[in-house]
């Protein structure tokens, strides 16, 4: 419970588990994604993934990984994010995926 595993096409880091190369690649079997806290919700885009974690005693956090060419991961810049990166929502803000 509370773990996130991903597999499949991962050319842009959208599986969040390893760099499989800029030209494409696959994660061929379920692989654990490293998040700080228990995974609560996941939303998958075509080339990026968002996840929330639930943490004892503090606000839920939002994590993003994958293709970020248009800033869709909310983590600043436009480079691929190959492993989960916490999205700064501001002081005291909690994360929810709608």
C-alpha positions, -999 to +999 in steps of 0.1 A: +000+000+000+012+035-009+038+023-033+040+034-069+053+010-096+056+019-133+065+001-165+062+005-202+075+031-227+098+055-209+117+076-235+110+108-216+113+096-181+076+092-176+081+060-156+103+078-131+127+049-125+157+053-147+172+070-177+165+047-206+181+071-232+169+100-253+161+078-282+135+057-265+133+027-242+111+006-221+108-005-185+100-041-191+087-051-157+071-033-128+097-011-111+094+009-078+093+047-082+111+064-053+088+089-036+091+105-002+059+094+016+030+071+007+017+075-029-020+086-027-030+095-063-014+093-098-023+110-130-006+100-162-002+122-193+011+110-227+047+117-217+046+128-181+033+116-147+021+134-116+017+117-082+007+130-048+021+116-015+004+116+018+027+123+047+021+121+084+016+155+100+022+177+070+005+187+037+003+163+008+030+168-018+030+168-055+057+150-075+063+151-113+085+133-138+087+129-176+085+152-205+085+188-195+090+207-228+061+230-220+065+231-182+037+206-177+056+190-148+055+224-129+091+220-118+106+249-137+126+248-169+118+226-199+142+196-195+130+160-191+127+150-155+139+114-152+131+107-116+104+122-094+109+158-084+088+176-058+068+205-072+070+235-049+034+247-044+043+274-019+043+275+019+015+254+035-001+244+002-013+209-001-016+189-034-047+175-050-051+160-085-084+167-101 
